[in-house]
Amino acid sequence: MDHPSVSNEELNIHFLSRLVLPLAPGLAERGGIDQPPGMLIQERVDTAEATLLRRAETIPEVDSEAVRGLVRLGKTGLHKLAGEGAGASLTTDERLGLEAVGAVDGSRPVLFVQDGTIDLDALDPDNVLERPWRDRAEARLAGIERIAGSVGSICLPAFGNRQIGTGFAIAPGLILTNRHVLQVIATHQDQAWAWRYAVQIDFGGEYERTATLAFDLDSVVLAGPDPIEGRSNFAHLDLAVIRVRGDLSRFPAPLRLGTDADAMDAGQAVRHPIYVVGFPAKPEIILPGDGAGLAPPQPGSEYEVPLKLLFDNVFGVKRWMPGLVDAGTGQLAGDTRNWIMGHDASTLRGSSGSCVVDFEGENALVVGLHFGGQAREENWAHVLAALQPELAGLGIDWRAQY
């Protein structure tokens, strides 16, 4: 689900926080830095260019000269941001270059889940931005594997297993997803839900793997009371609990949910790490339409080249996506219910219904239900600890984070 477009300054702040501030902690939002980070920017650009060119060799649609051009634009954009801060005047092409550099710099990696795990060797130990994710994942790999096995793709078997969204096990025979996902596959009339199609959740769905673990969706146990229409409304509960049917002895282990809504507070000196497991789908590609190149990137979509490079042009398979908390409960405009968090993991359409997992503690506790976001700005999730009254009586295993 999308949100109204953001201003150029807000987009600049996004790029500052993702691409420039990690290089130069002394950078002020405006007014430059104590020492120009030119050498650090060049190091990041060189690393990005090498990575992009390697990937371009395996993608016929991507020309190496186009890659070099993107990187040059990204370098120009980085220097503008470092020197001018949030007020920098960036062209659309420079923003596109920033996306390309940021997509592969290791700050927000995206890994396939295969055979129930992630390949830590896909994270470069020599990349200063990837190494912290690798070290953290290595120390918590058992928890990542436990989470990954209990996340599934909600799909339509009669339509070639077309993916609709993501869901995860929260109690024996119960999955959690979004109401807006439910609205695609079911109708609601006279306080009852009826399936439009035969729908399954498949806890397999791994890249280059054929194993499946599918269950038919049976009945809706609980759904947010308000229809989710168009752009996200933080006052509406975008949640649905669905019962499945089948051989429940094979049903994945329900995930444990965290009870501390304040643990994800973004006001801390160091932002809280999380990760998302889900099934990002291929987005609609919309290029900006203004010939002067001054329009900000279109919200709700992504540019084709960075997406191909970031997601290897393979969509709808299980992915592991780490990131940091951007905002805690009550910190986002419009979150009057104090039940929303913001994060910056590299999610896409299709990730709706994914679990957001605490990456700080050792217990692999699910802290959020991802439901949408603003392209290039942030992603949103319901903080599950804030929804304990709504989810009471379902047999969920609630645990304190610390």
N, C-alpha and C positions, 0 to 999 in steps of 0.2 A: 504494500500500500504506500502511496506517495503523499507528499506534503507540498504546500505551495512553494514556489521558487524562492531562492534566497538571493541576496544582493551580491554585487561584486565584492564588497568588503567582507561579507560573511564567507564567501568562497576563498578569499585571500587568507582569512584567519584559519580556515580549514587547512590550506596548503602550508601555511606557516607552522602550524602545530604538528603536521605530519612530516614535512620535508626539511624545514629550516631549523626550527627550535632544537631538534635532537642533535644537530651539528654544532650549534653554538648556544650553550645555555645562557650566555650573557645577552642574547638578543632581546631587545625590548619590542613590544608589539609595534611601536612606531619609533622612528629616530635612529635606526641602525643598530650596530653592535660595537662592543669595545674594540675588538680586533676583527677585521673582515674575514669571513670564513671561506675565502676564495679557494684555498688549498683543499679544504674539506669538501666543498661543493664539487671541485674537479674530481676528487677521489670518488665521490658518489656517482657523478656523471660517467666516469670511466667504467666503473663497475656495472652500472645500468646498461651502458652501450654494449659491453662485452656479453652480458647476459641476454640482451635483446637480440643481438646478432646471432648468437648460438641458437636461440629458439627460432629465429626467422629462417634458419637453414632447413628446419623441418616443417615449415608452413609455406607452401607454394604461393599463397595469396599475398604474402608479406615481402615486399622488396627491401633489400638491405639499405638502399639509398634512402628509402622512406624512413627506415629505422634511424639512420644517422641524422636525418632532418628532424625527426621527433626529439632526439636527444639534444640536438643543438637548441631547439626551442625550449626544452626543459631547462637547459643550463641558463639560457637568457632569463627565463621566468624565475629561477632560483636566485639569481643575482639581483633581480628587481625586488623580490620579496625581502632578501637580506638587507638591501639598502634602503627600501622605502616602507617596509612593513605592510600593515593591512591596507594602506591607501595606495598601494602600487597599482599602476594602470597596466593590466595584462590583456593581450589579445586572446581570442579564442584559441588560436594555434599554440600560443605559449601555454595556455591551460592544458591543452591536449598533450603537449610535451611534458608538463608536470605530471599528468596522469600516467604517461608511459614510463617515466623515471620512477615514480612512486610505486607503480605496479610490480616492479621487479627488484626493488632495492632491498628487499628482505624485511622491511619494517612490518608488513602485514602479509606473511606468506599464506599460501593456500595449498594444501596437500590432499592427494587422494587417500581415501581409506581403502585398503586392499587386504584381504584375508584377515579382516578384523583389527587391523593396526595401521599405523602410519610409518612411512619410511623416513627415519631420522636422517639418513644420508642425503635426503633431498634438501636438507637445510645445511648451508655452507658454514662450517665452523670458523672459517676465516673471514666471513662477512660480519662486520661489527654489529649490524642490525639484525641478522638472522641468528647469531650465536645465542643471545639470551633466550629466544624461543626454543632453540634446540636443547639447551641445557635444562630449561624448565620442563619441556616435554619428556626428556629422557628420565628425569627424576619422577615423573608422574605418568609414565607410559601405561601402567596397569589400569589406572583410572580412566585414561583416554580410551583404552580398549573396551573397558566395561561400558562406558557411555556409548561408544560407536555401535556396539552390538544391539543397543536398545533404541536406535533411531531408525525410522523407516520412511520410505517414499509412499505418499498417498497417490494412488494411480488408478487408471481405468483399464482393466484387462481386455475389454472388448474393443479398445482403441489403441492396441499396440502398447499397452501399459503407459499411456500418456500420463505424464506426471502433473499433479495438481498442486501439491505442496508437500510438507514434511510433518511428521508426527513422532512422538516418542512415548515409550511405556512408562506409566506412572503408578500402576497398581495391577494386580493380576487381571488380565483381559481388558484393561482400559488404556487408551492412548489420549494424549493431549495434543491439540493443534489449535488453529485459529478459527474463529467464527467465519471470517471472510473466506477461508478455504472451504469450510462446511457449506457456505452459501452457493459455491460453484457446483457442488455435487448433490445437493439436497434442496428441497423446497420446504418452506415453513408456512403452515396454514392451520388455523384453529388450535394453536399451541402445540402442534405436532410436526415432526420432521419426517419427510418421505424422500427416499433416495431417487435421484433422477436416473442413475445408472447403477450397474454393479460396480462396487468400489472396493479396493483392497488397500492394505498397507503392507509393503514388502520391506522387511528388515535386512534384505540383501542389498541389491542395487549398487554393487561396487564396480569400479572401472576395470574392464577386461576380465571380469569374473562372471560366471553364470549361475552361481548358487543363489537360490531364493529362499525366503522364509515369509510366506504371504498368508495373511488372514483377511477374511471378508469383514467389512464393516457391518455391524449388526444394528445398533440403535444409538441414538443420541442421549446421553445421560444428563448432560448439562451444557448450556451455551449462554454466552453473554446475552442480556435481554434486548439490546438495541441492535438493529441491522447495521452492518458495516457497509457504508456506501461511499464510493469514490475515495476521497482523501481521508487520511487517518484523523480520527477525532479522539484525543487522549481521554475524554470523559467516558468513552464507550469501551466496554470490556470485550476485547477481540480474542475470545477464548472459547474452546469447545472440548468437551470430554466425550469420547465415543467408545462404546463397547464393541469388541470384535467377537467373532465366532470362529470355531475351528478347534484343532487339537491344542488346548491351552497348556498341555504339558510341554509343548515346544515354544510357548510364548516367552519372549526375552525377559530377563530379570528387570523388574521395575526400577527406575532410577530414583535416587534419593534426592529430596528437595530441601534447600536451605531455608532456615527460619529467620535469618537476620536481614531485615530489609535495609538496614543502615550500612551493611558491610560493603555495599556497592557505591558508597558516597564518593563522588568525584571531587570533593573539596579537599582531599588529602594531598600532601606534597607530591606523592608518587601515585599516578593513576593506577587503579586496580586492574590486574590482568584477568582476562576471561578467554574462553574459546567457544566457538559455535560449531556444532556438527549438523549438517543438513545437506540438501540436494539443490544447489543453485542451478536455475534454469537459464537458458539462453534468453537474453533480454531483447526487446525491440530496439533496433539501432536507429537513432534519430540524430542527424548531424545538424549543427546550427545553421540557420538560414540566412544570416545577414552577410552580405557580400563584403562588408568592411572588416569582418573578422573580429568585431567587438562584442558580439553577443556572448553572454555567459553560457557554459555548457547547458544543454537541455536537461531539466530535472526529470527524474523518472526513467532515464535511459543511460546507456553508456556508449562510448565511442568504440568502433569495431576493432581497430588495431590493438589498443591496450587490452581489450577483453580477450582477444585471441591469444595474446601473449601471456596474460595472467592466468587464464583458465584453460590453456592448451586447446581451445576451441572444442572442448568436451564438456557437455552440460548434462544435468539431470542424473549425476552419479554422486555417491556419498563423498563429502569433503569435510576436512578439518580446517577451521579458519580462526586463528587467534587474533586478539586485539586488546584494546584497553577501554575502560569505562569512561565515557564522556560526561555523563550526568547521572546523578542519583535521583531517588524519588523526590518529587516536588521541585526539582531544579530545572525542568524544561517548561517553557511557556505553554500553558494550557493543561498542565498536569495537576489539575485541582484535586484529583483523587489520590495523589501521592502513590501511584502504582506503576510508574513508567521509569525506565532507565535508558540512557543512551550509550551506544558503544560504536567502535570504529572497525570491527572485523570486516573482511572483504566479502560481504554477503551480496546476493542478487535476488531478483524475482525467483520464486521457487523455494527460497530458504524460509518462507513463511511457515511457522509452526516448528522451527528448529529450536533446540535447547541451547541456552546460554549457560555455560558452566564456569564456576569459580576456578580460576587457574592459580590461585594463591595458596589455598589450603591443600591438605593432603587427601581429602575425603571425596573428591570428584562430585561435589554437590551441584545440582542444577539450580540456578538462581533466577533464570529468566526464560520467558517464552517470546522468541523473536516474532515480530508481526509486520515490520515494514521499515521504511526509512526514506531519507532524502538523498538522492544520488550525489556523491562527492561531499556530503556534509556529515551525516551521521545515520546510525541505525537505531531502531527502537525495540524495546522488549518490555513486556509486563514483568514486574518484579514479583516472583511467585510468593515470596514471604508475605507480601502485602495482600495476597489473595487467600490466605489461610481460611478465613470465614467462608468464602465462596466455595472452597474445595474441601470443606469439612465432610467427614463421614464417607469418604471414598476409599479408605484403606491406604492412603499415601504414607510413605515412610519419610516423615519430616525430621531433619537433623540440624542441630546447631553447627554453624560453620567452624567456630573456634572454641 
